[in-house]
Amino acid sequence: MNKIRVLIAEDMEPIRRRYVKILNATRDIEVCADVGTGAEAVSQQAIQNADVILMDIEMESADAGLRAAQKIFQADRHVKIIILTVYEEDELIFTAFQLGVCDYIMKNAQPEEILNSIRNAYEDRSPLRPEIASKILGEFKRVRSCESSFLFAVNIVTSLTSTELEILDLLIQHKTRAEICELRHVEMSTIKSQIHEILKKFKMDSTEEVVELIDRMGLYDLIYSKMNHKA
């Protein structure tokens, strides 16, 4: 029977030794190499050509495992990589799945869970466990929410009048209402009314919120181009 050849990349030796012991105690799995850095994982995989890699996310750097996985996938898209982690950060796990990782397990997982994950990966039948599916769904929702906010902000900016764009530009420059009155040669009541219209369009309560949204979405260039176009 052909054994599943596994490469272990984990910087904490006691944990690495535990995995080696668990895997080598089986009849169908063998450890072909165990390393402590992402760089070593890349170089050893080029030599060993393991079927499955257990890859710690954080080794010589916070994202060493992800960087190593990316390099390994560039050389071989068919290898199966399972991420090892001590904490479940949705964004990191989502990034790992975007790279092509097929599963993730907690470092303190029970032996049976580790072995099942390896066998499922090797047989190309890694179903999305409920906890994985929820994380991916949650991250997609976060991204979609961000995109929705961006599109919302773009739509509002493009709907502003030339006067509102000019006032928004001054607010971005952190000008006070009094300074805006002086620069535009209008009464305070007029400025208040115009700012009120801007807030109503953005559905926000303060100019600080509007400026923060513009800054977060990086819409300065759009505002200036609209101002020049309407000038």
Secondary structure, DSSP 8 states (H G I E B T S, - for coil): ---EEEEEE-S-HHHHHHHHHHHHTSSSEEEEEEESSHHHHHHHHHHH--SEEEEES-SSSTTHHHHHHHHHHHH-TT-EEEEEESS--HHHHHHHHHHT--EEEETT--HHHHHHHHHHHHTT-----HHHHHHHHHHHHHHHHHHHHHHHHHHHHHHS-HHHHHHHHHHHTT--HHHHHHHHT--HHHHHHHHHHHHHHHT-S-HHHHHHHHHHHT-HHHHHHHHHHH-
